[in-house]
Amino acid sequence: MKGYAKAGIVIAGYVAAFVIAAVAVKIHIATTDPVQASAASGMYAFGDLLLFAGVFGVLALLPTGAALFFTFARFFRD
């Protein structure tokens, strides 16, 4: 596999993690009561930030692992 293909796989993984995390936040915002959210808007914004960071962080493990594999796999070949 060429280097550009490997880089594309890793970049696509990060983009997918970003999109899924953004959708998770959108769903959370859509299901939140707007009256409560406006009463404590700062706390809800911080909660949305934590939700995004958590989902993105977990999903970003896959492309990070792929990047490490692509980088170090050549050292462990026979």
Backbone as a chain_set.jsonl record, in Angstrom:
{"seq": "MKGYAKAGIVIAGYVAAFVIAAVAVKIHIATTDPVQASAASGMYAFGDLLLFAGVFGVLALLPTGAALFFTFARFFRD", "coords": {"N": [[0.849, -1.17, 0.0], [0.573, 2.206, -0.804], [2.106, 5.214, 0.471], [0.462, 7.486, 0.373], [-2.092, 6.398, 0.384], [-2.16, 5.213, 2.89], [-1.941, 7.476, 4.523], [-4.296, 8.718, 3.76], [-6.202, 6.936, 4.781], [-5.81, 7.261, 7.53], [-6.362, 10.011, 7.871], [-9.014, 10.073, 6.982], [-10.142, 8.542, 9.003], [-9.865, 10.258, 11.233], [-11.471, 12.38, 10.38], [-13.946, 11.09, 10.22], [-14.278, 10.468, 12.941], [-14.508, 13.048, 13.973], [-16.884, 13.927, 12.711], [-18.79, 12.087, 13.692], [-18.659, 12.669, 16.423], [-19.572, 15.315, 16.381], [-22.192, 14.893, 15.496], [-23.179, 13.454, 17.67], [-23.179, 15.455, 19.631], [-25.025, 17.203, 18.455], [-27.346, 15.619, 18.588], [-27.59, 15.433, 21.355], [-28.061, 18.132, 21.999], [-30.472, 18.512, 20.655], [-32.188, 16.903, 22.136], [-32.279, 18.089, 24.572], [-33.919, 20.007, 27.066], [-34.977, 23.189, 26.22], [-35.556, 25.278, 28.002], [-34.303, 24.652, 30.424], [-31.69, 24.531, 29.451], [-31.19, 27.171, 28.712], [-31.274, 28.403, 31.155], [-29.008, 27.573, 32.486], [-26.776, 28.039, 30.737], [-23.981, 28.123, 30.389], [-23.036, 25.891, 31.792], [-24.259, 23.844, 30.358], [-23.029, 24.243, 27.879], [-20.389, 23.604, 28.53], [-20.754, 20.939, 29.193], [-21.513, 19.948, 26.691], [-19.117, 20.355, 25.362], [-17.452, 18.576, 26.771], [-18.743, 16.169, 26.103], [-18.314, 16.108, 23.308], [-15.486, 16.033, 23.259], [-15.007, 13.63, 24.611], [-16.303, 11.631, 23.011], [-14.992, 12.058, 20.561], [-12.361, 11.573, 21.383], [-12.378, 8.84, 22.097], [-13.125, 7.63, 19.67], [-11.045, 8.496, 18.053], [-8.986, 6.874, 18.688], [-8.83, 4.704, 16.973], [-7.895, 5.648, 14.293], [-5.452, 6.62, 15.221], [-4.191, 4.337, 16.168], [-4.006, 2.989, 13.738], [-2.245, 4.696, 12.382], [0.05, 4.396, 13.962], [0.491, 1.676, 13.537], [0.99, 1.645, 10.751], [3.301, 3.107, 10.763], [5.185, 1.687, 12.36], [5.089, -0.983, 11.581], [6.797, -1.888, 9.634], [9.191, -2.295, 10.935], [8.922, -4.64, 12.281], [8.711, -6.731, 10.541], [9.58, -9.857, 9.1]], "CA": [[0.0, 0.0, 0.0], [1.357, 3.43, -0.933], [2.066, 6.13, 1.609], [-0.7, 8.365, 0.271], [-3.276, 5.625, 0.783], [-2.113, 5.08, 4.351], [-2.27, 8.789, 5.089], [-5.721, 8.934, 3.513], [-6.967, 6.134, 5.734], [-5.703, 7.887, 8.848], [-7.092, 11.282, 7.834], [-10.445, 9.746, 6.909], [-10.547, 8.101, 10.337], [-10.036, 11.435, 12.091], [-12.644, 13.119, 9.898], [-15.13, 10.335, 10.651], [-14.41, 10.657, 14.392], [-15.009, 14.411, 14.171], [-18.281, 14.005, 12.269], [-19.619, 11.323, 14.629], [-18.718, 13.431, 17.668], [-20.451, 16.461, 16.148], [-23.569, 14.382, 15.447], [-23.55, 13.119, 19.048], [-23.502, 16.711, 20.31], [-26.286, 17.678, 17.875], [-28.432, 14.815, 19.168], [-27.736, 15.841, 22.761], [-28.69, 19.455, 22.019], [-31.86, 18.369, 20.215], [-32.991, 16.237, 23.16], [-32.206, 18.862, 25.802], [-35.004, 20.966, 27.289], [-34.401, 24.518, 25.993], [-35.716, 26.148, 29.172], [-33.215, 24.332, 31.344], [-30.42, 24.857, 28.815], [-30.986, 28.62, 28.745], [-31.082, 28.824, 32.541], [-27.626, 27.266, 32.857], [-26.195, 27.858, 29.408], [-22.554, 27.854, 30.484], [-22.823, 24.507, 32.207], [-24.63, 22.987, 29.232], [-21.985, 24.369, 26.856], [-19.243, 22.827, 28.978], [-21.136, 19.538, 29.049], [-21.423, 19.616, 25.268], [-17.692, 20.268, 25.056], [-16.96, 17.303, 27.309], [-19.311, 15.097, 25.286], [-17.591, 16.083, 22.047], [-14.109, 15.592, 23.49], [-15.023, 12.218, 24.982], [-16.635, 10.804, 21.85], [-13.897, 12.178, 19.602], [-11.176, 10.922, 21.928], [-12.511, 7.383, 21.999], [-13.131, 7.225, 18.256], [-9.759, 8.818, 17.447], [-8.029, 5.815, 18.987], [-8.698, 3.833, 15.798], [-6.914, 6.143, 13.328], [-4.144, 6.73, 15.856], [-3.63, 2.984, 16.121], [-3.643, 2.701, 12.348], [-1.037, 5.458, 12.069], [1.173, 3.732, 14.628], [0.729, 0.415, 12.835], [1.626, 1.929, 9.468], [4.64, 3.638, 11.01], [6.112, 0.753, 12.981], [4.934, -2.356, 11.11], [7.955, -2.27, 8.822], [10.284, -2.69, 11.81], [8.682, -5.966, 12.853], [8.588, -7.738, 9.493], [10.688, -10.832, 9.067]], "C": [[0.902, 1.242, 0.0], [1.17, 4.326, 0.289], [0.864, 7.059, 1.581], [-1.976, 7.653, 0.704], [-3.325, 5.463, 2.298], [-2.476, 6.393, 5.032], [-3.748, 9.103, 4.899], [-6.597, 8.161, 4.466], [-6.968, 6.793, 7.107], [-6.498, 9.194, 8.895], [-8.595, 11.038, 7.77], [-10.963, 9.263, 8.256], [-10.762, 9.262, 11.287], [-11.244, 12.266, 11.674], [-13.923, 12.413, 10.34], [-15.348, 10.487, 12.15], [-14.967, 12.035, 14.695], [-16.49, 14.505, 13.837], [-19.194, 13.264, 13.246], [-19.742, 12.052, 15.959], [-19.635, 14.641, 17.52], [-21.911, 16.034, 16.103], [-24.049, 14.015, 16.855], [-23.923, 14.371, 19.825], [-24.816, 17.278, 19.78], [-27.485, 16.923, 18.446], [-28.669, 15.217, 20.61], [-28.422, 17.201, 22.868], [-30.162, 19.362, 21.638], [-32.751, 17.745, 21.286], [-32.982, 16.968, 24.497], [-33.369, 19.84, 25.872], [-34.446, 22.38, 27.14], [-34.533, 25.463, 27.182], [-34.594, 25.901, 30.172], [-31.865, 24.724, 30.752], [-30.153, 26.361, 28.847], [-30.759, 29.12, 30.164], [-29.644, 28.595, 32.999], [-26.824, 27.021, 31.583], [-24.706, 27.545, 29.456], [-22.261, 26.418, 30.862], [-23.197, 23.536, 31.09], [-23.592, 23.057, 28.115], [-20.751, 23.561, 27.249], [-19.536, 21.331, 28.883], [-21.08, 19.078, 27.605], [-19.968, 19.486, 24.831], [-17.104, 18.954, 25.553], [-17.483, 16.11, 26.52], [-18.556, 14.976, 23.973], [-16.18, 15.536, 22.244], [-14.049, 14.105, 23.836], [-15.291, 11.306, 23.795], [-15.504, 10.853, 20.822], [-12.655, 11.449, 20.102], [-11.228, 9.409, 21.819], [-12.433, 6.929, 20.547], [-11.803, 7.512, 17.566], [-8.691, 7.788, 17.783], [-7.797, 4.911, 17.779], [-7.729, 4.404, 14.749], [-5.522, 6.338, 13.93], [-3.443, 5.375, 15.864], [-3.211, 2.599, 14.715], [-2.369, 3.444, 11.957], [0.186, 4.826, 12.722], [1.515, 2.41, 13.942], [1.468, 0.658, 11.525], [3.061, 2.418, 9.666], [5.611, 2.557, 11.453], [6.019, -0.68, 12.47], [6.159, -2.81, 10.312], [9.136, -2.719, 9.676], [10.142, -4.112, 12.325], [8.456, -7.042, 11.814], [9.795, -8.675, 9.539], [11.595, -10.603, 7.89]], "O": [[1.885, 1.297, 0.738], [0.198, 4.199, 1.033], [0.304, 7.389, 2.626], [-2.845, 8.261, 1.328], [-4.388, 5.562, 2.912], [-3.232, 6.41, 6.003], [-4.38, 9.689, 5.779], [-7.625, 8.667, 4.917], [-8.005, 6.872, 7.765], [-7.224, 9.447, 9.856], [-9.364, 11.729, 8.438], [-12.106, 9.545, 8.615], [-11.72, 9.268, 12.059], [-11.959, 12.795, 12.525], [-14.873, 13.06, 10.783], [-16.489, 10.621, 12.592], [-15.81, 12.18, 15.58], [-17.265, 15.094, 14.591], [-20.263, 13.767, 13.591], [-20.814, 12.057, 16.563], [-20.393, 14.959, 18.436], [-22.778, 16.741, 16.618], [-25.212, 14.245, 17.189], [-24.88, 14.356, 20.599], [-25.633, 17.776, 20.554], [-28.515, 17.523, 18.751], [-29.814, 15.33, 21.046], [-29.273, 17.399, 23.735], [-31.003, 20.046, 22.221], [-33.947, 18.032, 21.336], [-33.61, 16.516, 25.454], [-33.757, 20.43, 24.864], [-33.522, 22.743, 27.868], [-33.705, 26.358, 27.352], [-34.007, 26.845, 30.702], [-30.988, 25.199, 31.474], [-29.005, 26.779, 28.996], [-30.118, 30.152, 30.36], [-29.127, 29.354, 33.818], [-26.267, 25.942, 31.379], [-24.218, 26.77, 28.633], [-21.346, 25.799, 30.319], [-22.527, 22.521, 30.898], [-23.303, 22.047, 27.474], [-20.136, 22.909, 26.405], [-18.655, 20.547, 28.53], [-20.654, 17.96, 27.319], [-19.627, 18.615, 24.03], [-16.347, 18.296, 24.838], [-16.752, 15.146, 26.292], [-18.195, 13.873, 23.562], [-15.731, 14.677, 21.485], [-13.138, 13.402, 23.4], [-14.584, 10.318, 23.595], [-15.105, 9.824, 20.279], [-11.973, 10.78, 19.326], [-10.23, 8.772, 21.484], [-11.751, 5.953, 20.233], [-11.463, 6.843, 16.591], [-7.598, 7.827, 17.217], [-6.69, 4.408, 17.584], [-6.808, 3.693, 14.345], [-4.521, 6.231, 13.221], [-2.245, 5.285, 15.597], [-2.178, 1.957, 14.523], [-1.508, 2.885, 11.277], [1.244, 4.732, 12.099], [2.688, 2.069, 13.787], [2.444, -0.026, 11.216], [3.928, 2.167, 8.83], [6.743, 2.51, 10.973], [6.81, -1.523, 12.893], [6.508, -3.991, 10.323], [9.998, -3.452, 9.192], [11.12, -4.722, 12.757], [8.052, -8.154, 12.154], [10.883, -8.297, 9.972], [12.572, -11.331, 7.713]]}, "num_chains": 1, "name": "protein.A"}
